[in-house]
Amino acid sequence: MLRATGWLVGGNISSQALRLLSNLILTRLLVPEAFGLVAAVNTLYFALVMFSDLGVWQSVVKSERGTQGEFLGTAWSVQLMRGALLCAVVLLIALGFHLTGRIGYFQSGTVYADPRLPPMIAVFSLCALLQGLESMKLAIAQRELKVAYLTRLEVITQVIAMVVTLALALATRSVWSLLAGTLVSAAARTAMSHWYLPGPSCRPGWDRSCAGEIVGFGKWIFVSSVIGFLAAHGEKLILGSSLTTETFGVFSIATTLMMAVMSVYASLNAHIIFSTLSEALRSDSESAARVYTRVQQIADAFLGVMAGGIFMSGHWVVDLLYDHRYQNAGWMLQWLGLGLLAIRHQVVEQLMFAKGQPVWVSASNSVRAISLALLIPAGFAAAGERGAIAAVVVSQFSSWPVALWFKYRNQLLTLASERIWLPAFAVGVLAGWALDSALSTILK
């Protein structure tokens, strides 16, 4: 686990450094509206991906038959059918935005009213086909914690996409350069999943018992993914109908910077923590409880320090790296930093999945999604964009009672699992305050 974690963290640091470098260059070549449009396309597409998630990878990782040829062939067939269906749905969504735009359904000046959005969504449908063609070697590598291969694959595809995006942006200064980079990245990832990753190749196939296991587990993953997306990214869907394209672009810069931190945690959850907890549960429940407590402590220390530090001094990242057009991303980043504390319970959500109880994850995500739907419009009506961003942060904490109740029922709510996050946050606040004071003295 530690060896895999080292590769994953190192890969994420490299990936985020490349993403930050690319972002800094692109913000000087493109206007904020470009980032707002691409953020809207990405959000809508990701929503559809999550809405059609059947947990194919999780099934391969979790199942006792996950390495058998008939199981992998069936899993790939399910993935291919999902990709084709997703492509068709994306094209219908693009047509819907085109028609609603012609009749003036959305308020003029907002992201969803922009005439460039429908064709961009239509082109993005190719990503669905490319993802459907990805090899099952990706799932096997995750199951066996071959994170070194996965990390190299992600970094290589990101470098390829960055080179293409920057070259096109420099030549055209067009928003389409961002879209082209995403498509190239998807194509490179699919190709490398077949010829770079180790392991035997498999062919699409069908086995009724394997399909039954995948669908039986996947129906709960589907429900959880739909609600999970609304809980984690629903604010973008809501804000897209309220904010101007420029403001939405600035917000996307703040969320991109926040993802530099959150992606490390998310990758550890998906690639390391879930696999490790699943393996521990295959041994005994006491072993799983010990592993959970240790992992939760590590996560709380990281998230607490980062949340406090970003809340106190996160605006300096924007002040020092971006021009005046993006300065409002500074206070957005500070407020969003508090949300890092809210996601500490994603560790226990991985345990819910590993125990085969994703209904708990659905309940947790439902609470967050409902909070977003209720609080963001109210916040925007009361205090404009600042009220809306505050509502986003507050909503992320609304699901804590569900996680705490699950831990209590499973005898996981102990002092050892809860004693780290608050002291870590205090340390982060003090460190952020010291950094903010020092930079204010030096630079102002």
C-alpha positions in Angstrom: 0.0 0.0 0.0 2.8 2.4 0.9 4.7 1.7 -2.3 1.6 2.2 -4.4 0.8 5.4 -2.5 4.3 6.7 -3.2 3.8 6.2 -6.9 0.3 7.7 -6.8 1.3 10.8 -4.9 4.4 11.3 -7.0 2.3 11.0 -10.2 -0.3 13.4 -8.9 2.3 16.0 -8.0 3.7 15.7 -11.5 0.3 15.8 -13.0 -0.8 18.8 -11.1 2.5 20.6 -11.9 1.8 20.0 -15.6 -1.8 21.1 -15.3 -0.8 24.3 -13.4 1.9 25.1 -16.0 -0.6 24.6 -18.8 -3.3 26.6 -17.1 -1.0 29.5 -16.5 0.0 29.7 -20.1 -3.5 29.2 -21.4 -5.0 32.0 -19.2 -2.6 34.3 -21.0 -3.6 33.1 -24.5 -7.4 32.7 -24.0 -10.1 34.8 -22.4 -12.0 33.7 -19.2 -15.1 32.9 -21.3 -13.2 30.0 -22.9 -12.6 28.3 -19.5 -16.3 28.9 -18.6 -17.5 27.1 -21.8 -15.1 24.2 -21.4 -16.0 23.8 -17.7 -19.6 23.7 -18.7 -19.0 21.0 -21.4 -16.8 19.0 -19.0 -19.4 19.2 -16.2 -22.3 18.1 -18.5 -20.3 15.2 -19.9 -19.0 14.1 -16.6 -22.6 14.1 -15.3 -23.6 11.7 -18.1 -20.6 9.5 -17.4 -21.6 9.3 -13.7 -25.3 8.8 -14.6 -24.4 5.7 -16.6 -21.8 4.3 -14.2 -22.4 0.6 -13.6 -19.3 0.1 -11.5 -17.5 -2.2 -14.0 -14.1 -1.4 -12.6 -15.2 -1.8 -9.1 -16.7 -5.1 -9.9 -13.4 -6.3 -11.4 -11.5 -5.1 -8.3 -14.0 -6.5 -5.8 -15.0 -9.8 -7.3 -13.4 -13.2 -6.5 -13.6 -13.9 -10.3 -12.2 -10.5 -11.3 -9.2 -12.0 -13.1 -11.0 -14.7 -15.0 -11.3 -14.3 -18.8 -15.0 -14.7 -19.0 -15.6 -12.1 -16.3 -13.2 -9.6 -18.0 -14.8 -10.2 -21.4 -18.3 -9.6 -20.0 -17.1 -6.5 -18.2 -15.6 -5.1 -21.4 -18.8 -5.8 -23.3 -20.8 -3.9 -20.7 -18.3 -1.0 -21.0 -18.6 -1.0 -24.8 -22.4 -0.9 -24.8 -22.3 1.9 -22.2 -19.9 4.0 -24.3 -22.1 3.7 -27.4 -25.2 4.6 -25.5 -23.5 7.5 -23.8 -22.3 8.9 -27.2 -25.9 8.9 -28.5 -27.2 10.7 -25.4 -24.4 13.3 -25.6 -25.5 14.1 -29.1 -29.1 14.4 -28.0 -28.1 16.8 -25.3 -26.2 19.0 -27.8 -29.3 19.1 -30.0 -31.4 20.1 -26.9 -29.1 23.0 -26.1 -29.2 24.1 -29.7 -33.0 24.1 -29.8 -33.5 25.8 -26.4 -30.9 28.4 -27.5 -32.9 29.3 -30.6 -36.0 30.0 -28.6 -34.2 31.9 -25.9 -35.0 29.5 -23.0 -31.9 30.5 -21.0 -31.1 34.0 -19.8 -29.0 35.9 -22.2 -25.3 36.1 -21.3 -25.3 32.9 -19.1 -23.2 29.9 -20.0 -26.1 27.8 -21.2 -27.2 30.5 -23.6 -23.8 30.7 -25.4 -24.2 29.5 -29.1 -20.8 27.8 -29.0 -21.9 25.3 -26.4 -24.0 22.9 -28.5 -21.3 22.1 -31.1 -18.7 21.7 -28.4 -20.9 19.2 -26.6 -21.5 17.3 -29.8 -17.7 16.9 -30.5 -17.2 15.8 -27.0 -19.4 12.7 -27.7 -16.3 11.1 -29.2 -14.8 10.8 -25.7 -17.6 8.4 -24.8 -16.6 6.0 -27.6 -12.9 6.2 -26.8 -13.6 5.5 -23.1 -15.7 2.5 -24.0 -12.8 1.0 -25.9 -10.4 1.2 -23.0 -8.8 -2.1 -22.0 -9.7 -4.1 -18.9 -6.0 -4.1 -18.1 -6.7 -0.7 -16.4 -9.1 -2.4 -13.9 -6.7 -5.3 -13.4 -3.8 -2.9 -12.7 -6.0 -1.2 -10.1 -7.0 -4.5 -8.5 -3.3 -5.6 -8.2 -2.1 -2.1 -7.1 0.2 -1.8 -10.1 0.1 2.0 -9.6 3.5 2.6 -11.2 2.0 1.6 -14.6 -1.1 3.6 -14.1 0.8 6.7 -13.0 3.1 6.6 -16.0 0.1 6.2 -18.3 -1.7 9.2 -16.8 1.4 11.5 -17.0 2.3 10.5 -20.5 -1.3 11.1 -21.8 -1.4 14.4 -20.0 1.9 15.6 -21.6 0.6 14.7 -25.0 -2.7 16.6 -24.4 -0.8 19.6 -23.0 1.5 19.9 -26.0 -1.5 19.7 -28.4 -3.6 22.2 -26.5 -0.8 24.8 -26.1 0.2 24.5 -29.8 -3.4 25.0 -31.0 -4.1 27.8 -28.5 -0.9 29.6 -29.6 -1.8 29.2 -33.2 -5.6 29.9 -33.0 -6.4 31.6 -29.7 -9.6 29.6 -29.8 -11.6 27.8 -27.2 -11.5 24.7 -29.5 -7.9 24.1 -28.6 -9.0 23.1 -25.1 -11.5 20.6 -26.6 -8.9 19.2 -29.0 -6.5 18.5 -26.1 -9.2 16.6 -24.2 -10.0 14.4 -27.2 -6.3 13.7 -27.9 -5.8 12.7 -24.2 -8.7 10.3 -24.4 -7.4 8.7 -27.5 -3.9 8.3 -26.1 -5.2 6.8 -22.9 -7.2 4.2 -24.8 -4.3 3.3 -27.0 -1.9 3.0 -24.1 -4.3 0.9 -22.1 -4.0 -1.8 -24.7 -0.3 -1.9 -25.6 1.5 -0.4 -22.6 -0.1 -2.1 -19.5 1.0 -5.6 -18.6 -1.3 -8.6 -18.6 -3.1 -10.8 -21.1 -5.5 -9.2 -23.6 -9.1 -10.1 -23.5 -11.9 -10.0 -26.0 -15.5 -8.9 -25.5 -17.7 -11.8 -24.4 -20.8 -12.6 -22.5 -21.4 -14.8 -19.5 -24.8 -14.7 -17.8 -23.6 -15.3 -14.3 -20.8 -12.7 -14.7 -23.2 -10.2 -16.1 -25.6 -10.9 -13.3 -22.8 -10.2 -10.7 -21.7 -7.0 -12.5 -25.2 -5.6 -12.9 -26.3 -6.7 -9.4 -23.4 -4.8 -7.9 -23.6 -2.0 -10.5 -27.2 -1.1 -9.9 -26.2 0.4 -6.6 -23.1 2.0 -8.1 -25.4 3.5 -10.7 -27.6 5.0 -8.1 -24.7 6.2 -5.9 -22.9 7.7 -8.9 -25.9 9.7 -10.1 -26.5 11.1 -6.6 -22.7 11.3 -6.0 -22.2 13.5 -9.0 -25.0 15.8 -8.0 -23.5 16.0 -4.5 -19.9 16.7 -5.7 -20.5 18.7 -8.9 -24.1 19.8 -8.8 -23.1 23.3 -8.0 -21.7 23.7 -11.5 -24.9 22.6 -13.1 -26.8 25.1 -11.0 -24.4 28.0 -11.4 -24.2 27.5 -15.2 -27.7 28.9 -15.4 -27.0 31.9 -13.2 -23.5 33.1 -13.7 -22.2 34.9 -16.8 -19.7 32.9 -18.9 -16.8 35.1 -17.7 -17.7 34.6 -14.0 -18.2 30.9 -14.5 -14.7 30.8 -16.2 -13.2 32.5 -13.1 -14.9 30.0 -10.8 -13.6 27.2 -13.0 -10.0 28.5 -12.3 -10.7 28.4 -8.6 -12.0 24.8 -8.8 -9.1 23.8 -11.0 -6.6 25.0 -8.3 -8.7 23.3 -5.6 -8.5 20.0 -7.6 -4.7 20.2 -7.4 -5.2 19.2 -3.8 -8.4 17.2 -4.0 -7.2 15.0 -6.9 -4.5 13.5 -4.7 -7.0 12.5 -2.1 -9.5 11.3 -4.7 -6.9 9.2 -6.5 -5.8 7.6 -3.2 -9.4 6.8 -2.5 -10.1 5.2 -5.9 -6.9 3.4 -6.5 -5.4 2.6 -3.0 -8.0 2.9 -0.2 -10.8 1.0 -1.9 -8.5 -1.8 -3.0 -6.8 -2.0 0.4 -10.1 -2.0 2.4 -11.5 -4.7 0.1 -8.4 -6.9 0.7 -8.7 -6.3 4.5 -12.3 -7.3 4.5 -11.5 -10.5 2.7 -9.3 -11.3 5.8 -11.5 -10.3 8.7 -13.5 -7.4 10.1 -11.0 -6.6 12.8 -8.3 -6.1 10.2 -10.5 -3.9 8.2 -11.3 -1.7 11.2 -7.6 -1.3 12.0 -6.8 -0.4 8.4 -9.7 2.0 8.2 -8.7 3.9 11.4 -5.1 4.2 10.2 -6.1 5.5 6.8 -8.7 7.9 8.2 -6.0 9.4 10.5 -3.6 10.0 7.6 -6.4 11.5 5.5 -7.5 13.8 8.3 -4.0 15.1 8.9 -3.6 16.0 5.2 -7.0 17.5 4.7 -7.1 19.4 7.9 -3.7 21.1 7.3 -4.6 21.9 3.7 -8.0 23.3 4.5 -6.7 25.7 7.2 -3.8 26.8 5.1 -5.9 27.5 1.9 -8.6 29.3 3.9 -6.1 31.7 5.4 -3.7 32.3 2.5 -5.1 30.6 -0.7 -5.7 33.9 -2.4 -1.9 34.4 -2.9 -1.8 31.6 -5.4 -4.1 33.7 -7.7 -2.5 37.0 -6.8 1.0 35.8 -7.8 0.2 33.6 -10.7 -2.7 35.1 -12.6 -3.5 38.5 -14.1 -6.2 40.9 -12.9 -8.9 39.2 -15.0 -8.9 36.2 -12.7 -8.4 37.9 -9.2 -11.9 37.0 -8.0 -10.7 33.3 -8.1 -8.6 34.1 -5.0 -11.5 34.5 -2.5 -13.4 31.7 -4.2 -10.4 29.4 -3.6 -10.1 30.4 0.0 -13.8 29.6 0.7 -13.7 26.4 -1.3 -10.7 25.3 0.8 -12.9 24.8 3.8 -14.7 22.1 1.8 -11.6 19.9 2.2 -12.7 19.1 5.7 -16.1 18.0 4.5 -14.7 15.3 2.3 -12.8 13.5 5.1 -15.6 11.0 5.2 -15.0 9.8 1.7 -12.7 7.3 3.4 -15.6 5.6 5.2 -17.6 5.8 1.9 -14.9 3.6 0.3 -15.5 1.2 3.2 -19.2 1.3 2.5 -18.5 0.2 -1.1 -16.0 -2.5 0.0 -18.6 -3.9 2.4 -21.1 -4.1 -0.4 -23.3 -1.5 1.1 -23.4 1.4 -1.4 -26.9 2.4 -0.3 -25.2 4.3 2.6 -23.1 6.2 0.0 -26.3 7.0 -1.9 -27.9 8.3 1.3 -24.9 10.5 2.1 -24.8 11.9 -1.4 -28.5 12.5 -1.4 -28.2 14.8 1.6 -25.5 16.8 -0.1 -27.3 17.0 -3.4 -30.5 18.2 -1.8 -28.5 20.8 0.2 -26.9 22.2 -2.9 -30.3 22.4 -4.7 -31.8 24.3 -1.8 -29.0 26.5 -0.6 -27.3 27.7 -3.8 -30.4 29.5 -5.2 -31.1 30.9 -1.8 -27.5 32.1 -1.4 -27.4 33.6 -4.8 -30.7 35.4 -4.2 -29.4 36.8 -0.9 -25.8 37.7 -1.7 -25.1 37.1 -5.4 -22.1 35.0 -6.4 -20.6 35.2 -2.8 -23.7 33.8 -1.3 -23.8 31.0 -3.9 -20.1 30.0 -3.2 -20.8 30.1 0.6 -23.7 27.8 0.0 -21.5 25.4 -1.9 -19.2 25.1 1.0 -21.9 24.7 3.7 -23.6 22.0 1.6 -20.5 19.8 1.7 -20.8 19.4 5.4 -24.5 18.4 5.4 -23.8 14.6 5.0 -21.6 14.2 8.1 -24.4 12.8 10.2 -24.9 9.9 7.8 -21.3 9.0 7.9 -21.1 9.3 11.7 -24.2 7.1 12.1 -22.7 4.4 9.8 -19.5 4.4 11.8 -21.4 4.2 15.0 -23.4 1.1 13.8 -20.2 -0.6 12.6 -18.2 0.2 15.8 -15.9 2.5 13.9 -16.8 5.8 15.7 -13.8 5.9 18.0 -11.6 8.6 19.5 -8.7 7.3 17.4 -10.7 7.9 14.1 -11.9 11.4 15.1 -9.1 13.0 17.0 -6.9 14.2 14.2 -8.9 16.5 11.9 -9.6 19.4 14.3 -5.9 19.8 15.5 -4.7 19.4 12.0 -7.1 22.2 10.8 -5.8 24.5 13.6 -2.2 23.8 12.5 -3.2 24.7 9.0 -4.9 27.9 10.0 -1.8 29.0 12.0 0.5 28.2 9.2 -1.7 29.9 6.6 -1.9 33.0 8.8 1.9 33.1 9.2 2.3 32.8 5.4 -0.3 35.4 4.7 1.3 37.9 7.1 4.8 37.2 5.7 3.7 37.7 2.1 1.7 40.8 3.0 4.8 42.4 4.6 7.1 41.5 1.8 4.9 42.2 -1.3 2.5 44.9 -0.1 
